[in-house]
Amino acid sequence: MTEAVGIETSILTLAEAGIRITAALYGFRNVYVGVDFQTERITGALSVTSALLNDLGKAMEEHHADLQKLERWSLFQVTISACKRDFYAVDAALKFSRRSHAANGKREFNQWERFKWALRGGSELVKLSCHLEISKVHLHLILEATRFDILKRLERS
């Protein structure tokens, strides 16, 4: 049971971090008119992924006694780790973009340019967007499988 409770807490904490990062990205997007399509996709995927994580964490929290008996916990770790990696990349880029980076009298980049640079530009933005989409699909499948398991256990009761 401690493993299940640890996973629930980890998932809910990650969901909260995702919501915080999404809010920062939405604010960032509203300030910089030139935000490109990939950043829009990343913001949307982060938002949905955070909501799915939140739903999954709450479902696990409410039904941990039933779910702890399942062998599915190991499957969660790969997807949760991928979400953490992607959330960290966006969060680190946001933090980097907020710092001033004028060097030797050269032109200082604006916050949006620093954000893109921190994520290594176009092709890396596409990769990050793809990773987030894959995580989102995996989380949705895990959530639906978890809900199915909950329904099966409730039906037996």
Order of alpha helices (4+ residues) and beta strands (2+ residues): alpha-alpha-alpha-alpha-alpha-alpha
